[in-house]
Amino acid sequence: MNIVPLKAYCAISHETKAAVEARIERGIWIEGVHYYKINKVRERWIDIKAVEEWARNGGSCRAA
């Protein structure tokens, strides 16, 4: 599974929900690339492959 709920991503990565939400709010992670909002679902879903690519490229959104 490449896209997981935020809670599962935090458990896998050991990052806090606040850290992830800060990246989203600052525009570091892009909706539709690094995370998704699903209709009628409160929790965001994180694309693990896109985040991995982002990390491998030193945090650059351009290569994701």
C-alpha positions as a printed Julia matrix, in Angstrom:
64×3 Matrix{Float64}:
   0.0    0.0    0.0
   1.55   3.29  -1.1
  -1.03   5.71   0.27
  -1.82   5.49   3.97
  -3.84   7.53   6.47
  -1.86  10.22   8.3
  -2.05   8.26  11.56
  -0.46   5.2    9.91
   2.21   7.35   8.25
   3.14   8.84  11.62
   3.44   5.35  13.12
   5.68   4.2   10.27
   7.88   7.3   10.08
   7.89   8.24  13.78
   7.05  11.81  12.79
   4.43  13.76  14.67
   1.12  14.76  13.16
   2.06  18.39  13.91
   5.29  18.09  11.87
   3.41  16.7    8.88
   0.67  19.32   9.13
   3.31  22.08   9.34
   4.84  20.88   6.04
   1.41  20.87   4.46
   0.5   24.34   5.75
   3.82  25.82   4.62
   3.3   24.35   1.14
   6.28  22.01   1.36
   4.08  18.99   0.69
   1.64  19.46  -2.18
  -1.94  18.2   -2.25
  -2.35  15.59  -4.96
   1.36  14.76  -4.83
   2.44  14.14  -1.24
  -0.97  13.99   0.4
  -4.62  13.64  -0.5
  -7.91  14.81   0.96
 -10.62  12.26   0.35
 -14.27  13.32   0.27
 -16.12  12.57   3.5
 -12.91  11.39   5.21
 -11.46  13.69   7.86
  -7.94  12.32   7.89
  -5.47  13.19   5.14
  -3.8   10.34   3.3
  -0.05  10.39   2.7
   1.65   9.08  -0.44
   4.64   7.21   0.93
   6.38   6.93  -2.45
   6.09  10.66  -3.15
   7.34  11.52   0.34
  10.23   9.09  -0.06
  11.17  10.73  -3.37
  10.9   14.15  -1.73
  13.27  13.03   1.05
  15.74  11.45  -1.38
  15.9   14.77  -3.25
  16.77  16.74  -0.14
  13.27  18.05   0.44
  12.85  19.47  -3.04
   9.23  19.58  -4.25
  10.39  19.95  -7.85
  11.59  16.35  -8.11
   8.56  14.8   -6.41
